[in-house]
Every structure is written in structure tokens, then in C-alpha cells.
């Protein structure tokens, strides 16, 4: 895992708080239920690259920052609990994308429905570009917690900030937890719209050239200077 691992001046406590807040937010939004889904934040500890990740089988209501597990780049874990069974693909994403510092996984209804159809999310709407490309790919089915799944997810996210996992759910990531949360919410909403459109007919798709224009516009979106008085 190359690149910055601490997300700037953030402390480990703040990184842990961000993970817990994200898990609780996803639960409140109904995008995860019980102990489904997981979340992580890239974090170096004692000079070793790694991440803080949610423990396996623990619900959002009971989760506390102290419950998070640190998993190093070599797979060794530190903490009172076992890490999420999906820690493999979180680590694989961080290895593939040094620019990402937060990864979220949900079983949100509409993304999971599209994944169960084994459909990708195509360029039917310009906001698909929020994930960094002209589609959100759907990787083939692999058993959860396996190296095969982690390699499929890492490959799909080499040039995307989100992917669907066949018969499973959604993975999204960002340079910060806030950005990862934005991607999760937008992609879930787009999956809902796409499924509704499919129920009526085949949606018209934007061309590759049109999506290139959108992606270029997104690079500067929200970065303009504040207006003077």
C-alpha cells in the first residue's frame, strides 16, 4: 500500500469516530441492517500501513470506536474482536488505490437488487460519473470473504470509486469518509431510478463522449472560489 495512510492531520481517534458515524448513518438510512455491511478507514499504525475496520457480526447500535480492528497490510489484526469477514477486499482496494482513504460496503436495497440481476449501472444518467467513470461495473459472484472476491473488487475499482458485487451488494470509496458516503448514497439512488426506468422500457444511454464531458466538469465541481462581497 503506497501513498499517505493517515488522511492528513487526522488522529486515529478521529478516524475511528468517522467509521462509527458512517456505520450508524448507513443503518439510519436503511442502507444496512443489523450487522450487514462494513466500513473501514486507511490507517498506518507504528509505521505499518493498514486500516481500521468494523468487527464481524456487530450491529451499528452497539458499535464503539474501541471495537474497531486494525488490520495491517500483511493481514495481521490488532483488537479485541475479529475483523469483518470482508476485510480482504477493503485491503485490496487500498493497495490498488493509494488515493482512497475510506471504503464502505452496503446491502442497500436497490444496489443489491441490481447486483442480483448481475447488471452494471450504465450511463443512463450523468450522475453515474460520481463514481469516476461512465458506468458502475458489476463483478462476477464470488463467495464473501474470499481472495477471489477481493481481487475482483480491487480490479473493478482500479478506475472507479464504486462497484456492484453480483448477488451481494455495493462497494464505494473516497478520499475521505464524507466522499465515500456521498458515493454510496448517490449510487443507491441511481440504482433505484434505473430499476424503475427498466420497468417501463430500456433507458437511453449517454455516449462515451458525453460522459467524458461530465467527468471533466466534475473535476472542478464545487471547487470555485467563494464570491467576494
C-alpha positions in Angstrom: 0.0 0.0 0.0 1.7 3.2 -1.2 0.8 6.8 -0.5 -0.4 8.7 2.5 -2.2 6.4 5.0 -3.4 8.8 7.7 -5.6 11.2 5.7 -3.7 14.3 6.6 -3.7 15.7 10.1 -6.5 13.4 11.3 -5.8 11.4 14.5 -6.6 7.7 14.9 -9.4 8.6 17.3 -10.9 10.8 14.7 -10.6 8.1 12.0 -12.3 5.7 14.3 -15.1 8.2 15.0 -15.6 8.6 11.3 -16.0 4.9 10.7 -18.5 4.5 13.6 -20.5 7.6 12.4 -20.6 6.2 8.9 -21.9 2.8 10.0 -24.6 4.4 12.1 -25.6 6.8 9.3 -26.0 3.9 6.8 -28.1 2.0 9.4 -30.3 5.0 10.0 -30.8 5.4 6.2 -31.8 1.8 5.9 -28.9 1.0 3.7 -27.6 -1.6 6.1 -29.5 -3.6 8.7 -28.2 -5.4 11.8 -24.6 -6.4 11.2 -24.8 -6.4 7.4 -22.2 -4.3 5.5 -18.9 -2.9 6.8 -16.7 0.1 6.8 -13.0 0.9 7.0 -10.6 3.8 7.1 -7.0 3.6 5.8 -4.6 4.0 8.8 -0.9 3.5 9.5 0.0 2.3 13.0 3.5 2.1 14.3 4.9 2.8 10.9 3.0 0.0 9.2 0.3 0.5 6.6 -3.1 -0.8 7.3 -6.7 0.1 8.1 -9.3 0.4 10.9 -12.3 -1.8 10.1 -15.5 -2.8 11.7 -15.6 -6.1 13.6 -17.5 -9.1 12.3 -21.1 -9.6 13.5 -21.5 -6.3 15.4 -24.6 -4.1 14.8 -24.5 -0.3 14.4 -26.2 0.4 17.7 -23.6 -1.4 19.8 -20.5 -0.4 17.8 -18.0 1.9 19.5 -14.6 3.2 18.2 -12.8 0.9 20.6 -14.4 -2.1 18.9 -12.7 -1.3 15.6 -10.0 -3.7 14.5 -6.7 -2.6 13.0 -5.6 -4.8 10.1 -2.1 -4.4 8.7 -1.1 -4.7 5.0 0.1 -8.2 5.8 -3.3 -9.2 7.2 -2.3 -9.3 10.8 -5.0 -7.9 13.1 -4.9 -6.0 16.4 -8.0 -5.6 18.5 -10.4 -7.3 20.9 -12.6 -8.6 18.0 -12.3 -10.4 14.7 -12.3 -8.0 11.7 -15.1 -8.0 9.2 -15.2 -11.1 7.1 -14.8 -8.8 4.1 -11.5 -7.2 5.3 -9.8 -8.8 2.3 -11.4 -6.6 -0.3 -11.1 -3.5 1.8 -7.3 -4.1 2.0 -7.2 -4.9 -1.7 -8.9 -1.6 -2.7 -6.4 0.3 -0.6 -3.5 -1.5 -2.2 -4.9 -0.7 -5.7 -5.8 2.9 -5.0 -3.4 4.9 -2.8 -5.7 8.0 -3.2 -8.6 6.3 -1.3 -8.9 6.5 2.5 -12.4 5.2 3.2 -14.3 2.1 1.9 -17.9 1.4 2.6 -19.9 -1.8 1.8 -23.7 -1.9 1.9 -26.5 -4.3 1.2 -28.7 -1.4 0.3 -32.0 -2.5 -1.4 -31.7 -1.1 -4.9 -28.0 -1.7 -5.4 -28.4 -5.2 -4.1 -31.4 -5.8 -6.4 -29.3 -4.6 -9.4 -26.4 -6.8 -8.3 -28.7 -9.8 -8.1 -29.7 -9.2 -11.7 -26.0 -9.1 -12.4 -26.4 -5.8 -14.2 -23.9 -3.0 -14.2 -25.1 0.6 -13.7 -24.7 2.2 -17.2 -24.5 5.8 -18.3 -28.3 6.3 -18.2 -27.9 9.4 -16.1 -25.0 11.9 -15.9 -24.6 11.4 -12.2 -23.2 7.9 -12.7 -19.9 9.9 -13.2 -19.9 10.4 -9.4 -18.1 7.0 -9.3 -15.4 8.3 -11.6 -16.4 6.8 -14.9 -19.2 6.1 -17.4 -20.5 3.1 -15.6 -20.5 1.2 -12.2 -19.4 -2.3 -13.1 -20.8 -5.5 -11.5 -18.1 -8.0 -10.7 -18.9 -11.8 -11.0 -20.2 -13.7 -8.0 -17.6 -15.0 -5.5 -18.1 -16.3 -2.0 -17.9 -13.5 0.6 -14.6 -13.2 2.4 -12.5 -14.9 -0.3 -9.4 -13.8 -2.1 -11.3 -14.2 -5.4 -13.8 -11.6 -4.4 -11.2 -9.2 -3.1 -9.3 -9.4 -6.4 -12.4 -8.9 -8.4 -13.4 -5.8 -6.4 -9.9 -4.3 -6.5 -9.8 -4.8 -10.3 -13.2 -3.1 -10.8 -12.2 -0.2 -8.6 -8.8 0.4 -10.2 -10.5 3.2 -12.2 -13.8 3.6 -10.3 -14.9 4.7 -6.9 -17.8 2.1 -6.7 -18.7 -1.3 -8.0 -21.5 -3.8 -7.5 -20.9 -7.4 -6.4 -23.1 -10.0 -8.1 -25.8 -11.4 -5.8 -24.3 -9.4 -3.0 -24.3 -5.6 -2.8 -22.4 -2.3 -3.2 -18.8 -1.2 -2.5 -17.9 2.5 -2.6 -14.9 4.5 -1.6 -13.5 8.0 -1.3 -10.5 10.1 -0.4 -12.4 10.9 2.8 -15.3 9.2 4.6 -17.6 12.0 3.7 -16.8 11.5 0.0 -17.3 7.7 0.3 -20.7 8.3 1.9 -21.6 10.7 -0.9 -20.8 8.0 -3.5 -22.8 5.3 -1.6 -25.9 7.5 -1.3 -25.8 8.6 -4.9 -25.2 5.2 -6.4 -28.0 3.7 -4.3 -30.3 6.4 -5.5 -29.3 5.9 -9.2 -29.8 2.2 -8.9 -33.4 2.9 -7.7 -34.1 5.2 -10.6 -32.5 2.8 -13.1 -34.6 -0.2 -11.9 -37.8 2.0 -12.2 -36.8 3.0 -15.7 -36.2 -0.6 -16.7 -39.7 -1.5 -15.5 -41.1 0.8 -18.3 -38.5 0.3 -21.0 -34.8 0.4 -22.0 -33.3 3.8 -20.8 -31.5 5.9 -23.4 -27.8 5.9 -22.5 -25.4 8.9 -22.7 -22.5 8.4 -25.1 -18.9 7.9 -24.1 -18.1 11.4 -25.3 -20.9 12.9 -23.3 -19.8 11.2 -20.2 -16.2 12.3 -20.7 -17.5 15.9 -20.7 -19.4 15.3 -17.4 -16.4 13.7 -15.8 -14.2 16.6 -16.8 -16.8 19.0 -15.3 -16.9 17.0 -12.1 -13.2 17.5 -11.5 -13.8 21.2 -10.8 -17.3 20.9 -9.4 -17.6 22.6 -6.0 -14.0 24.0 -6.2 -14.7 27.5 -7.4 -13.7 30.3 -5.1 -16.3 32.0 -2.9 -17.7 35.2 -4.3 -16.5 38.4 -2.9 -18.8 41.0 -1.3 
